[in-house]
Amino acid sequence: GQIREISATNQLIETLDALLTGQNLGTASTLIGKNVAALTDHGEEVSGKVDRVTVEIDEENKDLRTYRLHLGETSVRMTNVREVLDAT
């Protein structure tokens, strides 16, 4: 009984992780074409138009993902977005 319960819990965790991944990617992709203000990995303030989104997968823990927005040559973590600005 406990083995089945552990298996069911693991399946639930995997399903929730997949759902979260899809939701995060969907959220990030809605920012393509929008102007954002954000912080770089070094704490510098930047702003610009999001032209693409990438997902980095941690080499040591394949379950850890970082969603990055690209503002031209600058890349910022989605979690570092401070403001979504008017496109004009």
Secondary structure, 3 states (H helix, E strand, C coil): CHHHHHHHHHHHHHHHHHHHHHHHHHHHHCCCCCEEEEECCCCCEEEEECCEEEEEECCCCCCCEEEEEEECCEEEEHHHEEEEECCC
